[in-house]
Amino acid sequence: MNRLSKEFSKIISDDMQRHRLQFKLVFIALALISFVMTIMNVITDKGLLTIATLAFSVLCFVNYLLTLRNSKKLFDVVGILFVIELTALFVFFIISGNPEGFSAIWICILPSCGMLLFGRKMTSILSGFLLLLLLFFFQTEPGQSMLMYDYTESFRMRFPILFASAFFLAFILETIYVHTYRELVNTRSKLEVMYAHDYLTGALNRHGLSEIYEQTKPGREQSVMMFDLDHFKRINDTYGHGTGDIVLKTVAQKIQEMTSPPLCRWGGEEFVVWFPEESISDSFAESIRLAVKELPIIDEKGNEVHITISIGIARGTDRDDMHDLINIADEHLYKAKASGRDCVVS
């Protein structure tokens, strides 16, 4: 059930896949409804209406089969064909009037289906065209002469208003849905960033690094660099936590500029960089250590702060687990700090 929920979330978060799913569901629903109506028409001996509903049921099922093909061009063609099929059925229902004028009522579901499948702009154009057809058949002499059913004058006056009301209601609901969906997408994107990233430095957090590890296949060589800001507590105590935040952000930005894989804030003043396809050298780590040592950091009060880092490195192959390498790099980092800090141990 959890896996099905994840797959569904993946589909609805992708506009193209969600749109395709909506088409499939509508085609299946209309095919089943038309088939049920066909059975009822057979029972009530409605010959011409039986043929129409059966044909529409078959066409909806064919449309569904076509949407299974992963072709955008074919998908667009199916949408055009469906509009033509709906319009033809619309005209047939109005002209035939079977049974007892009731078929025309079904036309009121078209705006809702159109909003779901084609959006507000296309559905507004289509509904406007269908409304003009209604007015032509019900309010003009040439249109009324084509009708096979004798609609009452009250029905001919009120039904276009009913159809227009159904359209406006569908338009309002679709507008609310679109704005709500956009807000949900934006909120979800922000939450995903917050879930995987450290708010202060913008670096990955442990969750973010683990997700990247799960999605990345290590190369024949891999390595982990773990570093810690030396005497960081002293900076907080001397200059304040505001300056400490500036130091963390400045160092994180510098390290990220010098490394291709994303930086991870492991905790506090401790950071990790995982190189999934590279065995980094001690000289590379030394260049990072020196760059941070020479980094000019000025806090909001104009104080110049100097910081050094201690680095631990672990190297492995594609058979090693990243978390095991992190533990080894952590041991080497501990040795670097025990050796006087401001150095590299691998």
Number of C-alpha atoms within 10 A of each C-alpha: 6 7 8 9 10 10 12 12 12 12 16 15 14 10 10 12 13 16 15 19 18 17 22 20 12 17 22 19 15 18 24 16 14 21 19 15 17 23 15 13 20 15 11 11 11 15 13 12 21 22 14 16 21 19 18 23 24 16 18 24 19 15 22 21 13 16 22 12 10 10 11 12 8 13 18 12 14 19 16 11 14 17 15 12 15 14 18 13 19 19 17 18 22 24 21 19 19 20 14 11 18 12 17 22 13 11 19 18 13 21 26 19 17 22 20 17 19 18 17 19 12 13 23 18 11 18 21 14 12 20 18 14 18 22 16 14 20 25 16 11 10 11 15 18 12 13 17 14 16 13 15 10 10 8 13 17 14 10 18 20 13 14 23 17 14 18 24 16 14 22 21 12 13 17 15 11 12 14 11 12 13 11 12 12 13 12 12 13 12 11 12 12 15 15 15 20 21 19 12 12 20 17 23 25 22 18 15 20 23 15 11 15 16 9 9 11 11 21 15 14 17 23 25 28 27 29 30 25 22 18 13 18 13 11 17 15 11 11 14 12 13 11 22 21 15 18 26 19 15 17 21 21 15 14 18 15 12 12 14 11 13 17 24 26 25 20 12 10 19 19 21 27 24 26 21 21 17 17 18 18 12 15 10 11 22 17 12 19 21 14 16 21 15 12 17 14 17 15 16 9 8 8 11 11 16 14 19 20 26 27 31 27 27 25 21 20 18 15 11 15 13 24 13 13 22 22 14 20 25 23 17 23 28 18 19 22 21 10 13 10 19 20 20 25 21 19
